[in-house]
Amino acid sequence: MFGSISSLHRLSRGLRLRLTITYVVFFTVLLTFLGIFFRQYLSSLYDSQLQAILDEEWGAVRGYVRIENKGTKVNWYYDREEPEEALIVDRLRQTFLLTDQNGSVLYFSPKYEELGIESPKEIRDFLKRKDPVWITKKGADGQTYLVRQQMFIAEDDRPYFVAIGRSFQERQRIIEQFTRSYSIMLPLMIVTASLLGWFMAGRALSPINDVARTAHRITGSNLRIQIPPRGAHDELDKLIDAFNRMIERLDASFQQTKQFSTDVSHELRTPLTAIRGQLEVALLAAKTPEQYQDAILNALEDVERLSQTIRALLQLSLAESGQLALQKQPLDLTALIHNLMEQFYIPAESGRVELITELAPGVVVEADKVQIERLVSNLVSNAIKYTPEGGRVTVALEDHGRDAVLIVRDTGVGIPPDHLPHIFDRFYRVPTPGREKSPERGLGLGLSFVAWIVKEHRGHIDVQSKSGEGTTFLVRLPHGDLSDYERQANASYVTPSS
């Protein structure tokens, strides 16, 4: 019982039922107005036809009526042996009135007397007009008549008053018959519209139900499910396309999360394992304070490495989730790179690497100073780190109209082609012979930061590299909404140096 109640409740709240009710209400209102319209149209059409008939009968009156004896006697001239002519005259005299210009009645039919003969004054007032007048009158039997009244000029050139009428009985019979028939058909049409609306609503909602069924089947292990488009290029196809794109984004997000979990667990497990091993060795084998001190120092170094990893991960997570807001302002990129290079000359000299700067004058961009410093520092430090003794690192800045272009070129070990597509992934480190266990190997997060910074500044980064010949990073940053005056005001000096 409760299951049936629940099913009825769901049905009553369903979109299909609501669409069907909308269809039914719409068709009911439409059919009702159509019925009223056609009823009025039929009535108006019959009235027009009745007026046309009375116009014809008025013309016939002029052919059959003769007024004699100086306007005191009315005769009907027709062939009484001709049935058709006798029928016409008999029809004309059914509802008929003829008076002289003073209102004296010369001829009237009993039916017209029942409707009510106009007074002499009314007739005299009417004869002052020449155009016909249409009026309706109701008889004692409740029937309504349409009466045509007009001035009649006889052979003696005297004006007379003539009124001829016809009953609305046939009109009322047709209207009532139409109303009864339509009232019987209307419920049948509403029931048909309900069934058709239920069917059409089901067909219209079928793709949405497919989306719902597909959504129920989606789990973390089968995010590659797609709904085939209908090919109609309508709103439902747009919904299906949006749903499929959402599934693709979710799948990419899940894969990224899975990879991130794997990378984090690996990066955190390695220093934790080293710390535990060092402390266990010290606990079991250390005999002197110096040995304990060495073990603690080694453990602290791994703890510091672990802290750096966690801080970098937190910063990258904040950046990629949109919680790290950029503070953009007009920035003199030439001066910033010149100042940053001061801190890299000593590391370059110690590694016997030549560091060259070629900076265009007055290059100003709208950017976040802290993040641009991080971008330049990561690229330059990597270039120096992976360039052997006797090599050269060149940092160039060029102004290409709408963009500022930063170029960091080295003559280092290079990056193999199969590793290039992955260098901006988190924790990805290109295998370098002799550096697998080097403490300077890094966390594999620097280029991930670089890619995020470039993206947030609506820029573009490109990499060109050959193994054993070196690598070139080319970063394009748009100037932004800076005027020429702002660029000149913020461009302080030119410092190409080597």
Buried (B, 14 or more C-beta within 10 A) or exposed (E): EEEEEEEEEEEEEEEBBEBBBEBBEEBBEEBEEBBEEEBEEBBEEBBEEBBEBBBEBBEBBEEBBEBEEEBEEBEBEBEEEEEEEEEBBEBBBBBBBBBBBEBEBBBBBEBBEBBEBBEBEEBBEBBEEEEBEEEEBEBEEEBBBBBBBBBBEBEEEEEBBBBBBBBBEEBBEBBEEBEEEBEEEBEEBBEEBBEBBBEBBEEEBEBBEBBEEBEEEBEEEEBEEEBEBEEEEEEBBEBBEEBBEEBEEEBEEEEEEEBBEEBBEEBBEBBEEBBEBBBEEBEEEBEEEEEBEBBBEBBEBBBEBBEBBEEBBEBBEEBBEEEBEBEBEBBBBBBBBBEBBEEBEEBBEEBEBBBBBBBBEBBBBBBBBEBBBBBBBBBBBBBBBBBEEEBBBBBBBBBEEEBBBBBBBBBBBBBEEEBBEEBBBBBBBBEBEEBEEEEEEBBBBBBBBBBBBBBBBEBBBEBEBEEEEBBBBBBBBBBBEBEEEBBEBBBEEBBBEE
